[in-house]
Structures are given as structure tokens and as C-alpha cells.
Amino acid sequence: MKTVKEPDGLLLTGINSAEEANSFSDENQSMRKNISVIIADDHSIFRNAAKTIIESHPQINVVAICENGLETIETAKKLQPDIVLMDINMENPDGFDTTALLQKEIPGIKVIGFSVHDEQQYVSRMLQAGAMGYITKTSPRSEIIGAILEVYSGRQYICREVRDRS
């Protein structure tokens, strides 16, 4: 495992090569606008940690933090974020149903599943609901940011922890 420092000072850990780190950095440089993100999670410690991690990247802004599915849907309709980082185990409704509802209400919205679960059944269910990515809550900071950049660019992203289990 390598640690690579981006030009903006962000340390990317868990990256296998400088080339992989540069791909995140190059995409970052080519993006002209900030990426807006809503964090949806029912645990404040994960919401706050995710916000700190995400906002460490200069082109990613957390525009709202939501505690449940209904709040996430209402907030996303109002703010039209680029990405929703979605906990799958929230309530009212859960992250799977909230993702499916978001896809109906805001076509084209990009959702990344965010969970402690790394089993394929959860990943498959989130992708079927319309998510474009899936990361675990144990994913390193570089991978969380990398997932956001990849999904924002229109590519699917599944975290290494899940891919390694397959």
C-alpha cells in the first residue's frame, strides 16, 4: 500500500500505484465545477466523519446531511445534488427504497451505497435500486473520495473490500 500526496495536499492512502492516484488527481483537475453531495446516514458519528473526509477534497462540497430516507428525498428534490452518499440501514425508508425513490423523483441522480456490510447481496440490491457505487464505512479516505469522483464522472465504482471478496 502506498501513500501519495495530491498537488492540493490530500493524502491518498490505500492506492496501489502513483498512476492510480494520478487518475483521481487528473480527473479532479478536469472538473470545472464543485461536486455537491448529500450525506444520508442515521448515525451522527458516520455523518460527521464522512463530512470531514469528503470536504477535505477542494472540489467536493457537502450541501446537506440527512438522518432518514424521507428527509433525504425532500432535501435532494430541493437541492438537486450531484451525489447522495446513502447509508443502506437507515429507516423511514431504508437506503435501498430511498435510492429507488430518488431515481424515480430525480432521474439521473447518482447514489453511492455506504454501509458496514461488504457482502455481495447488499451491493447487488443497491445497484438494482439504482445506485452507481458502493463503499464500506471502513473504506480508506482516498477510496471514498475516489468513489465520488468516479461516480460523478459517470462510472460505476465498487470498493476494493467488496471486489476482493468476490
PyMOL commands that place a pseudoatom at each C-alpha (Angstrom):
pseudoatom trace, name=CA, resn=MET, resi=1, chain=A, elem=C, hetatm=0, pos=[0.000, 0.000, 0.000]
pseudoatom trace, name=CA, resn=LYS, resi=2, chain=A, elem=C, hetatm=0, pos=[1.259, 3.438, -0.918]
pseudoatom trace, name=CA, resn=THR, resi=3, chain=A, elem=C, hetatm=0, pos=[0.508, 6.895, 0.315]
pseudoatom trace, name=CA, resn=VAL, resi=4, chain=A, elem=C, hetatm=0, pos=[0.544, 9.527, -2.398]
pseudoatom trace, name=CA, resn=LYS, resi=5, chain=A, elem=C, hetatm=0, pos=[0.175, 13.270, -1.898]
pseudoatom trace, name=CA, resn=GLU, resi=6, chain=A, elem=C, hetatm=0, pos=[-2.034, 15.113, -4.415]
pseudoatom trace, name=CA, resn=PRO, resi=7, chain=A, elem=C, hetatm=0, pos=[-0.997, 18.623, -5.531]
pseudoatom trace, name=CA, resn=ASP, resi=8, chain=A, elem=C, hetatm=0, pos=[-3.678, 20.063, -3.242]
pseudoatom trace, name=CA, resn=GLY, resi=9, chain=A, elem=C, hetatm=0, pos=[-2.118, 18.308, -0.242]
pseudoatom trace, name=CA, resn=LEU, resi=10, chain=A, elem=C, hetatm=0, pos=[-4.680, 15.494, 0.130]
pseudoatom trace, name=CA, resn=LEU, resi=11, chain=A, elem=C, hetatm=0, pos=[-3.005, 12.256, 1.140]
pseudoatom trace, name=CA, resn=LEU, resi=12, chain=A, elem=C, hetatm=0, pos=[-4.302, 9.292, -0.801]
pseudoatom trace, name=CA, resn=THR, resi=13, chain=A, elem=C, hetatm=0, pos=[-3.749, 6.095, 1.146]
pseudoatom trace, name=CA, resn=GLY, resi=14, chain=A, elem=C, hetatm=0, pos=[-4.712, 2.637, 0.038]
pseudoatom trace, name=CA, resn=ILE, resi=15, chain=A, elem=C, hetatm=0, pos=[-3.731, 3.435, -3.539]
pseudoatom trace, name=CA, resn=ASN, resi=16, chain=A, elem=C, hetatm=0, pos=[-1.719, 0.724, -5.269]
pseudoatom trace, name=CA, resn=SER, resi=17, chain=A, elem=C, hetatm=0, pos=[0.268, 2.972, -7.576]
pseudoatom trace, name=CA, resn=ALA, resi=18, chain=A, elem=C, hetatm=0, pos=[1.115, 6.555, -8.336]
pseudoatom trace, name=CA, resn=GLU, resi=19, chain=A, elem=C, hetatm=0, pos=[-0.714, 6.055, -11.655]
pseudoatom trace, name=CA, resn=GLU, resi=20, chain=A, elem=C, hetatm=0, pos=[-3.938, 5.204, -9.815]
pseudoatom trace, name=CA, resn=ALA, resi=21, chain=A, elem=C, hetatm=0, pos=[-3.551, 8.246, -7.565]
pseudoatom trace, name=CA, resn=ASN, resi=22, chain=A, elem=C, hetatm=0, pos=[-2.868, 10.456, -10.591]
pseudoatom trace, name=CA, resn=SER, resi=23, chain=A, elem=C, hetatm=0, pos=[-6.044, 9.242, -12.283]
pseudoatom trace, name=CA, resn=PHE, resi=24, chain=A, elem=C, hetatm=0, pos=[-8.037, 10.663, -9.369]
pseudoatom trace, name=CA, resn=SER, resi=25, chain=A, elem=C, hetatm=0, pos=[-5.981, 13.855, -9.450]
pseudoatom trace, name=CA, resn=ASP, resi=26, chain=A, elem=C, hetatm=0, pos=[-6.207, 14.252, -13.247]
pseudoatom trace, name=CA, resn=GLU, resi=27, chain=A, elem=C, hetatm=0, pos=[-9.979, 13.861, -13.180]
pseudoatom trace, name=CA, resn=ASN, resi=28, chain=A, elem=C, hetatm=0, pos=[-10.088, 16.366, -10.345]
pseudoatom trace, name=CA, resn=GLN, resi=29, chain=A, elem=C, hetatm=0, pos=[-8.199, 18.904, -12.450]
pseudoatom trace, name=CA, resn=SER, resi=30, chain=A, elem=C, hetatm=0, pos=[-10.513, 18.380, -15.433]
pseudoatom trace, name=CA, resn=MET, resi=31, chain=A, elem=C, hetatm=0, pos=[-13.664, 19.063, -13.410]
pseudoatom trace, name=CA, resn=ARG, resi=32, chain=A, elem=C, hetatm=0, pos=[-14.718, 22.675, -13.599]
pseudoatom trace, name=CA, resn=LYS, resi=33, chain=A, elem=C, hetatm=0, pos=[-17.495, 22.754, -11.028]
pseudoatom trace, name=CA, resn=ASN, resi=34, chain=A, elem=C, hetatm=0, pos=[-17.733, 21.628, -7.461]
pseudoatom trace, name=CA, resn=ILE, resi=35, chain=A, elem=C, hetatm=0, pos=[-19.406, 18.304, -6.793]
pseudoatom trace, name=CA, resn=SER, resi=36, chain=A, elem=C, hetatm=0, pos=[-22.349, 18.657, -4.433]
pseudoatom trace, name=CA, resn=VAL, resi=37, chain=A, elem=C, hetatm=0, pos=[-23.009, 15.774, -2.052]
pseudoatom trace, name=CA, resn=ILE, resi=38, chain=A, elem=C, hetatm=0, pos=[-25.761, 14.917, 0.399]
pseudoatom trace, name=CA, resn=ILE, resi=39, chain=A, elem=C, hetatm=0, pos=[-24.812, 12.518, 3.185]
pseudoatom trace, name=CA, resn=ALA, resi=40, chain=A, elem=C, hetatm=0, pos=[-27.697, 10.300, 4.316]
pseudoatom trace, name=CA, resn=ASP, resi=41, chain=A, elem=C, hetatm=0, pos=[-26.980, 8.284, 7.452]
pseudoatom trace, name=CA, resn=ASP, resi=42, chain=A, elem=C, hetatm=0, pos=[-28.822, 7.704, 10.706]
pseudoatom trace, name=CA, resn=HIS, resi=43, chain=A, elem=C, hetatm=0, pos=[-25.665, 7.677, 12.859]
pseudoatom trace, name=CA, resn=SER, resi=44, chain=A, elem=C, hetatm=0, pos=[-24.178, 11.068, 13.646]
pseudoatom trace, name=CA, resn=ILE, resi=45, chain=A, elem=C, hetatm=0, pos=[-20.638, 9.741, 14.050]
pseudoatom trace, name=CA, resn=PHE, resi=46, chain=A, elem=C, hetatm=0, pos=[-20.647, 8.393, 10.470]
pseudoatom trace, name=CA, resn=ARG, resi=47, chain=A, elem=C, hetatm=0, pos=[-22.298, 11.544, 9.106]
pseudoatom trace, name=CA, resn=ASN, resi=48, chain=A, elem=C, hetatm=0, pos=[-19.689, 13.753, 10.732]
pseudoatom trace, name=CA, resn=ALA, resi=49, chain=A, elem=C, hetatm=0, pos=[-16.756, 11.542, 9.743]
pseudoatom trace, name=CA, resn=ALA, resi=50, chain=A, elem=C, hetatm=0, pos=[-17.970, 11.318, 6.140]
pseudoatom trace, name=CA, resn=LYS, resi=51, chain=A, elem=C, hetatm=0, pos=[-18.426, 15.104, 6.004]
pseudoatom trace, name=CA, resn=THR, resi=52, chain=A, elem=C, hetatm=0, pos=[-14.870, 15.684, 7.252]
pseudoatom trace, name=CA, resn=ILE, resi=53, chain=A, elem=C, hetatm=0, pos=[-13.436, 13.201, 4.749]
pseudoatom trace, name=CA, resn=ILE, resi=54, chain=A, elem=C, hetatm=0, pos=[-15.434, 14.473, 1.791]
pseudoatom trace, name=CA, resn=GLU, resi=55, chain=A, elem=C, hetatm=0, pos=[-14.812, 18.135, 2.455]
pseudoatom trace, name=CA, resn=SER, resi=56, chain=A, elem=C, hetatm=0, pos=[-11.058, 17.510, 2.605]
pseudoatom trace, name=CA, resn=HIS, resi=57, chain=A, elem=C, hetatm=0, pos=[-11.202, 17.488, -1.199]
pseudoatom trace, name=CA, resn=PRO, resi=58, chain=A, elem=C, hetatm=0, pos=[-11.305, 21.020, -2.631]
pseudoatom trace, name=CA, resn=GLN, resi=59, chain=A, elem=C, hetatm=0, pos=[-13.915, 20.289, -5.312]
pseudoatom trace, name=CA, resn=ILE, resi=60, chain=A, elem=C, hetatm=0, pos=[-16.396, 18.301, -3.245]
pseudoatom trace, name=CA, resn=ASN, resi=61, chain=A, elem=C, hetatm=0, pos=[-18.924, 20.087, -1.045]
pseudoatom trace, name=CA, resn=VAL, resi=62, chain=A, elem=C, hetatm=0, pos=[-21.373, 18.561, 1.398]
pseudoatom trace, name=CA, resn=VAL, resi=63, chain=A, elem=C, hetatm=0, pos=[-24.560, 20.548, 0.831]
pseudoatom trace, name=CA, resn=ALA, resi=64, chain=A, elem=C, hetatm=0, pos=[-26.750, 18.698, 3.354]
pseudoatom trace, name=CA, resn=ILE, resi=65, chain=A, elem=C, hetatm=0, pos=[-26.746, 15.940, 5.924]
pseudoatom trace, name=CA, resn=CYS, resi=66, chain=A, elem=C, hetatm=0, pos=[-29.898, 13.852, 6.384]
pseudoatom trace, name=CA, resn=GLU, resi=67, chain=A, elem=C, hetatm=0, pos=[-30.897, 11.362, 9.068]
pseudoatom trace, name=CA, resn=ASN, resi=68, chain=A, elem=C, hetatm=0, pos=[-33.548, 9.307, 7.256]
pseudoatom trace, name=CA, resn=GLY, resi=69, chain=A, elem=C, hetatm=0, pos=[-34.950, 8.454, 3.870]
pseudoatom trace, name=CA, resn=LEU, resi=70, chain=A, elem=C, hetatm=0, pos=[-37.801, 10.942, 3.771]
pseudoatom trace, name=CA, resn=GLU, resi=71, chain=A, elem=C, hetatm=0, pos=[-35.557, 13.821, 4.747]
pseudoatom trace, name=CA, resn=THR, resi=72, chain=A, elem=C, hetatm=0, pos=[-33.073, 12.715, 2.083]
pseudoatom trace, name=CA, resn=ILE, resi=73, chain=A, elem=C, hetatm=0, pos=[-35.726, 12.662, -0.649]
pseudoatom trace, name=CA, resn=GLU, resi=74, chain=A, elem=C, hetatm=0, pos=[-37.128, 16.075, 0.305]
pseudoatom trace, name=CA, resn=THR, resi=75, chain=A, elem=C, hetatm=0, pos=[-33.670, 17.622, 0.559]
pseudoatom trace, name=CA, resn=ALA, resi=76, chain=A, elem=C, hetatm=0, pos=[-32.470, 16.103, -2.707]
pseudoatom trace, name=CA, resn=LYS, resi=77, chain=A, elem=C, hetatm=0, pos=[-35.545, 17.416, -4.547]
pseudoatom trace, name=CA, resn=LYS, resi=78, chain=A, elem=C, hetatm=0, pos=[-34.824, 20.893, -3.244]
pseudoatom trace, name=CA, resn=LEU, resi=79, chain=A, elem=C, hetatm=0, pos=[-31.012, 20.976, -3.640]
pseudoatom trace, name=CA, resn=GLN, resi=80, chain=A, elem=C, hetatm=0, pos=[-30.549, 18.690, -6.693]
pseudoatom trace, name=CA, resn=PRO, resi=81, chain=A, elem=C, hetatm=0, pos=[-27.131, 17.386, -5.573]
pseudoatom trace, name=CA, resn=ASP, resi=82, chain=A, elem=C, hetatm=0, pos=[-24.744, 15.596, -7.871]
pseudoatom trace, name=CA, resn=ILE, resi=83, chain=A, elem=C, hetatm=0, pos=[-24.344, 12.654, -5.493]
pseudoatom trace, name=CA, resn=VAL, resi=84, chain=A, elem=C, hetatm=0, pos=[-26.052, 11.142, -2.457]
pseudoatom trace, name=CA, resn=LEU, resi=85, chain=A, elem=C, hetatm=0, pos=[-23.889, 9.051, -0.139]
pseudoatom trace, name=CA, resn=MET, resi=86, chain=A, elem=C, hetatm=0, pos=[-26.564, 6.653, 1.124]
pseudoatom trace, name=CA, resn=ASP, resi=87, chain=A, elem=C, hetatm=0, pos=[-26.465, 4.502, 4.250]
pseudoatom trace, name=CA, resn=ILE, resi=88, chain=A, elem=C, hetatm=0, pos=[-28.390, 1.338, 3.456]
pseudoatom trace, name=CA, resn=ASN, resi=89, chain=A, elem=C, hetatm=0, pos=[-29.600, 0.682, 7.008]
pseudoatom trace, name=CA, resn=MET, resi=90, chain=A, elem=C, hetatm=0, pos=[-31.417, 3.955, 7.725]
pseudoatom trace, name=CA, resn=GLU, resi=91, chain=A, elem=C, hetatm=0, pos=[-35.115, 3.988, 8.394]
pseudoatom trace, name=CA, resn=ASN, resi=92, chain=A, elem=C, hetatm=0, pos=[-38.147, 5.716, 7.027]
pseudoatom trace, name=CA, resn=PRO, resi=93, chain=A, elem=C, hetatm=0, pos=[-37.472, 4.275, 4.381]
pseudoatom trace, name=CA, resn=ASP, resi=94, chain=A, elem=C, hetatm=0, pos=[-34.210, 2.328, 4.269]
pseudoatom trace, name=CA, resn=GLY, resi=95, chain=A, elem=C, hetatm=0, pos=[-31.388, 3.192, 1.889]
pseudoatom trace, name=CA, resn=PHE, resi=96, chain=A, elem=C, hetatm=0, pos=[-32.497, 0.688, -0.756]
pseudoatom trace, name=CA, resn=ASP, resi=97, chain=A, elem=C, hetatm=0, pos=[-36.019, 2.113, -1.017]
pseudoatom trace, name=CA, resn=THR, resi=98, chain=A, elem=C, hetatm=0, pos=[-34.781, 5.690, -0.707]
pseudoatom trace, name=CA, resn=THR, resi=99, chain=A, elem=C, hetatm=0, pos=[-32.388, 5.091, -3.611]
pseudoatom trace, name=CA, resn=ALA, resi=100, chain=A, elem=C, hetatm=0, pos=[-35.177, 3.677, -5.778]
pseudoatom trace, name=CA, resn=LEU, resi=101, chain=A, elem=C, hetatm=0, pos=[-37.467, 6.601, -4.885]
pseudoatom trace, name=CA, resn=LEU, resi=102, chain=A, elem=C, hetatm=0, pos=[-34.731, 9.114, -5.662]
pseudoatom trace, name=CA, resn=GLN, resi=103, chain=A, elem=C, hetatm=0, pos=[-34.243, 7.515, -9.081]
pseudoatom trace, name=CA, resn=LYS, resi=104, chain=A, elem=C, hetatm=0, pos=[-37.973, 7.986, -9.794]
pseudoatom trace, name=CA, resn=GLU, resi=105, chain=A, elem=C, hetatm=0, pos=[-38.168, 11.524, -8.412]
pseudoatom trace, name=CA, resn=ILE, resi=106, chain=A, elem=C, hetatm=0, pos=[-34.828, 12.849, -9.725]
pseudoatom trace, name=CA, resn=PRO, resi=107, chain=A, elem=C, hetatm=0, pos=[-33.793, 10.865, -12.805]
pseudoatom trace, name=CA, resn=GLY, resi=108, chain=A, elem=C, hetatm=0, pos=[-30.048, 10.852, -13.253]
pseudoatom trace, name=CA, resn=ILE, resi=109, chain=A, elem=C, hetatm=0, pos=[-29.187, 11.479, -9.605]
pseudoatom trace, name=CA, resn=LYS, resi=110, chain=A, elem=C, hetatm=0, pos=[-26.121, 9.484, -8.619]
pseudoatom trace, name=CA, resn=VAL, resi=111, chain=A, elem=C, hetatm=0, pos=[-26.203, 7.422, -5.442]
pseudoatom trace, name=CA, resn=ILE, resi=112, chain=A, elem=C, hetatm=0, pos=[-23.344, 5.646, -3.708]
pseudoatom trace, name=CA, resn=GLY, resi=113, chain=A, elem=C, hetatm=0, pos=[-24.287, 2.999, -1.147]
pseudoatom trace, name=CA, resn=PHE, resi=114, chain=A, elem=C, hetatm=0, pos=[-22.425, 3.456, 2.142]
pseudoatom trace, name=CA, resn=SER, resi=115, chain=A, elem=C, hetatm=0, pos=[-22.532, 0.611, 4.648]
pseudoatom trace, name=CA, resn=VAL, resi=116, chain=A, elem=C, hetatm=0, pos=[-20.757, -1.533, 7.194]
pseudoatom trace, name=CA, resn=HIS, resi=117, chain=A, elem=C, hetatm=0, pos=[-21.831, -4.543, 5.092]
pseudoatom trace, name=CA, resn=ASP, resi=118, chain=A, elem=C, hetatm=0, pos=[-19.409, -5.828, 2.478]
pseudoatom trace, name=CA, resn=GLU, resi=119, chain=A, elem=C, hetatm=0, pos=[-21.460, -8.812, 1.288]
pseudoatom trace, name=CA, resn=GLN, resi=120, chain=A, elem=C, hetatm=0, pos=[-22.387, -9.034, -2.386]
pseudoatom trace, name=CA, resn=GLN, resi=121, chain=A, elem=C, hetatm=0, pos=[-26.130, -9.323, -1.631]
pseudoatom trace, name=CA, resn=TYR, resi=122, chain=A, elem=C, hetatm=0, pos=[-26.174, -5.738, -0.279]
pseudoatom trace, name=CA, resn=VAL, resi=123, chain=A, elem=C, hetatm=0, pos=[-24.148, -4.400, -3.183]
pseudoatom trace, name=CA, resn=SER, resi=124, chain=A, elem=C, hetatm=0, pos=[-26.411, -6.122, -5.726]
pseudoatom trace, name=CA, resn=ARG, resi=125, chain=A, elem=C, hetatm=0, pos=[-29.532, -4.819, -4.040]
pseudoatom trace, name=CA, resn=MET, resi=126, chain=A, elem=C, hetatm=0, pos=[-28.216, -1.236, -4.044]
pseudoatom trace, name=CA, resn=LEU, resi=127, chain=A, elem=C, hetatm=0, pos=[-27.228, -1.455, -7.706]
pseudoatom trace, name=CA, resn=GLN, resi=128, chain=A, elem=C, hetatm=0, pos=[-30.671, -2.854, -8.560]
pseudoatom trace, name=CA, resn=ALA, resi=129, chain=A, elem=C, hetatm=0, pos=[-32.228, 0.110, -6.718]
pseudoatom trace, name=CA, resn=GLY, resi=130, chain=A, elem=C, hetatm=0, pos=[-30.253, 2.435, -8.995]
pseudoatom trace, name=CA, resn=ALA, resi=131, chain=A, elem=C, hetatm=0, pos=[-27.007, 3.179, -7.136]
pseudoatom trace, name=CA, resn=MET, resi=132, chain=A, elem=C, hetatm=0, pos=[-23.886, 3.701, -9.235]
pseudoatom trace, name=CA, resn=GLY, resi=133, chain=A, elem=C, hetatm=0, pos=[-21.439, 2.879, -6.481]
pseudoatom trace, name=CA, resn=TYR, resi=134, chain=A, elem=C, hetatm=0, pos=[-20.902, 1.110, -3.203]
pseudoatom trace, name=CA, resn=ILE, resi=135, chain=A, elem=C, hetatm=0, pos=[-18.321, 1.718, -0.483]
pseudoatom trace, name=CA, resn=THR, resi=136, chain=A, elem=C, hetatm=0, pos=[-17.991, 0.403, 3.024]
pseudoatom trace, name=CA, resn=LYS, resi=137, chain=A, elem=C, hetatm=0, pos=[-17.642, 2.506, 6.125]
pseudoatom trace, name=CA, resn=THR, resi=138, chain=A, elem=C, hetatm=0, pos=[-14.182, 1.008, 6.562]
pseudoatom trace, name=CA, resn=SER, resi=139, chain=A, elem=C, hetatm=0, pos=[-13.025, 2.215, 3.137]
pseudoatom trace, name=CA, resn=PRO, resi=140, chain=A, elem=C, hetatm=0, pos=[-9.990, 4.489, 3.340]
pseudoatom trace, name=CA, resn=ARG, resi=141, chain=A, elem=C, hetatm=0, pos=[-10.426, 8.206, 2.772]
pseudoatom trace, name=CA, resn=SER, resi=142, chain=A, elem=C, hetatm=0, pos=[-8.808, 8.046, -0.649]
pseudoatom trace, name=CA, resn=GLU, resi=143, chain=A, elem=C, hetatm=0, pos=[-11.287, 5.404, -1.769]
pseudoatom trace, name=CA, resn=ILE, resi=144, chain=A, elem=C, hetatm=0, pos=[-14.301, 7.362, -0.534]
pseudoatom trace, name=CA, resn=ILE, resi=145, chain=A, elem=C, hetatm=0, pos=[-13.151, 10.407, -2.458]
pseudoatom trace, name=CA, resn=GLY, resi=146, chain=A, elem=C, hetatm=0, pos=[-12.172, 8.269, -5.436]
pseudoatom trace, name=CA, resn=ALA, resi=147, chain=A, elem=C, hetatm=0, pos=[-15.644, 6.695, -5.487]
pseudoatom trace, name=CA, resn=ILE, resi=148, chain=A, elem=C, hetatm=0, pos=[-17.271, 10.131, -5.548]
pseudoatom trace, name=CA, resn=LEU, resi=149, chain=A, elem=C, hetatm=0, pos=[-15.042, 11.259, -8.409]
pseudoatom trace, name=CA, resn=GLU, resi=150, chain=A, elem=C, hetatm=0, pos=[-15.653, 8.072, -10.398]
pseudoatom trace, name=CA, resn=VAL, resi=151, chain=A, elem=C, hetatm=0, pos=[-19.431, 8.112, -9.942]
pseudoatom trace, name=CA, resn=TYR, resi=152, chain=A, elem=C, hetatm=0, pos=[-19.591, 11.837, -10.687]
pseudoatom trace, name=CA, resn=SER, resi=153, chain=A, elem=C, hetatm=0, pos=[-17.760, 11.086, -13.945]
pseudoatom trace, name=CA, resn=GLY, resi=154, chain=A, elem=C, hetatm=0, pos=[-20.471, 8.565, -14.846]
pseudoatom trace, name=CA, resn=ARG, resi=155, chain=A, elem=C, hetatm=0, pos=[-18.614, 5.382, -13.988]
pseudoatom trace, name=CA, resn=GLN, resi=156, chain=A, elem=C, hetatm=0, pos=[-19.701, 2.696, -11.559]
pseudoatom trace, name=CA, resn=TYR, resi=157, chain=A, elem=C, hetatm=0, pos=[-17.485, 2.203, -8.508]
pseudoatom trace, name=CA, resn=ILE, resi=158, chain=A, elem=C, hetatm=0, pos=[-17.396, -0.750, -6.112]
pseudoatom trace, name=CA, resn=CYS, resi=159, chain=A, elem=C, hetatm=0, pos=[-14.911, -0.523, -3.247]
pseudoatom trace, name=CA, resn=ARG, resi=160, chain=A, elem=C, hetatm=0, pos=[-11.869, -2.739, -3.119]
pseudoatom trace, name=CA, resn=GLU, resi=161, chain=A, elem=C, hetatm=0, pos=[-13.062, -4.514, 0.038]
pseudoatom trace, name=CA, resn=VAL, resi=162, chain=A, elem=C, hetatm=0, pos=[-16.144, -5.801, -1.801]
pseudoatom trace, name=CA, resn=ARG, resi=163, chain=A, elem=C, hetatm=0, pos=[-14.238, -6.580, -5.001]
pseudoatom trace, name=CA, resn=ASP, resi=164, chain=A, elem=C, hetatm=0, pos=[-11.650, -8.576, -3.031]
pseudoatom trace, name=CA, resn=ARG, resi=165, chain=A, elem=C, hetatm=0, pos=[-14.410, -10.764, -1.535]
pseudoatom trace, name=CA, resn=SER, resi=166, chain=A, elem=C, hetatm=0, pos=[-15.708, -11.734, -4.984]
for i in range(1, 166): cmd.bond("trace and resi %d" % i, "trace and resi %d" % (i + 1))
show_as sticks, trace
zoom trace
